[in-house]
Amino acid sequence: MKRIVLTVSLLVTLVGVSIGQGCAVCTKAAAGMDDKSARGLNGGIIYLAFLPLVFMGTLGFIWWRYNRPPQAK
């Protein structure tokens, strides 16, 4: 199980590095837009980032829940 989690984490990290240049392109594109279009672009970025962040947060919560030390009674 640890090997699978490590492999998935490594792959996610490497994919992020390979597509990181997109942020500079979005910044340059948003600089030339009007206010309404820039807000739409920002909303789209948040929309696309929502599902992966929820997925990672859920996995982190499950990991934390099952790996915390037992509480003394």
C-alpha positions as CSV (number, residue, x, y, z in Angstrom):
1,M,0.0,0.0,0.0
2,K,2.8,2.4,0.9
3,R,4.5,1.7,-2.5
4,I,1.3,2.6,-4.4
5,V,0.8,5.8,-2.4
6,L,4.5,6.7,-3.0
7,T,4.2,6.0,-6.7
8,V,1.0,8.0,-7.2
9,S,2.5,10.9,-5.2
10,L,5.6,10.9,-7.3
11,L,3.6,10.8,-10.6
12,V,1.4,13.7,-9.5
13,T,4.4,15.7,-8.5
14,L,6.2,15.1,-11.9
15,V,3.0,15.9,-13.9
16,G,2.7,19.2,-12.0
17,V,6.3,20.1,-13.0
18,S,5.7,19.4,-16.6
19,I,2.6,21.6,-17.0
20,G,3.8,24.4,-14.6
21,Q,4.5,26.8,-17.5
22,G,0.7,27.2,-18.1
23,C,0.5,29.7,-15.2
24,A,2.7,32.2,-17.0
25,V,0.6,31.9,-20.1
26,C,-2.6,32.5,-18.1
27,T,-1.1,35.6,-16.4
28,K,-0.1,37.2,-19.8
29,A,-3.6,36.3,-21.2
30,A,-5.4,37.8,-18.2
31,A,-3.4,41.0,-18.4
32,G,-4.9,41.8,-21.8
33,M,-8.5,41.0,-20.8
34,D,-11.2,43.2,-19.4
35,D,-12.4,42.7,-15.8
36,K,-15.3,40.4,-16.6
37,S,-13.2,38.1,-18.8
38,A,-10.4,38.0,-16.2
39,R,-12.9,37.0,-13.5
40,G,-14.2,34.3,-15.7
41,L,-10.7,32.9,-16.3
42,N,-10.0,32.9,-12.5
43,G,-13.4,31.2,-11.9
44,G,-12.5,28.5,-14.4
45,I,-9.1,27.9,-12.8
46,I,-10.8,27.5,-9.4
47,Y,-13.4,25.2,-10.9
48,L,-10.7,23.0,-12.5
49,A,-8.6,22.9,-9.2
50,F,-11.6,22.1,-7.0
51,L,-11.9,18.3,-7.7
52,P,-8.2,17.4,-7.2
53,L,-8.0,19.5,-4.1
54,V,-11.1,17.8,-2.6
55,F,-9.6,14.4,-3.6
56,M,-6.2,15.1,-1.9
57,G,-7.9,16.6,1.1
58,T,-10.1,13.5,1.5
59,L,-7.1,11.2,1.2
60,G,-5.2,13.3,3.7
61,F,-8.1,13.2,6.2
62,I,-8.5,9.5,5.9
63,W,-4.7,9.0,6.4
64,W,-4.7,11.3,9.4
65,R,-7.8,9.6,10.9
66,Y,-6.4,6.1,10.7
67,N,-2.8,6.9,11.6
68,R,-3.1,9.1,14.6
69,P,-1.8,7.8,17.9
70,P,-4.4,6.2,20.2
71,Q,-5.8,8.5,22.9
72,A,-5.4,7.7,26.6
73,K,-8.6,7.2,28.4
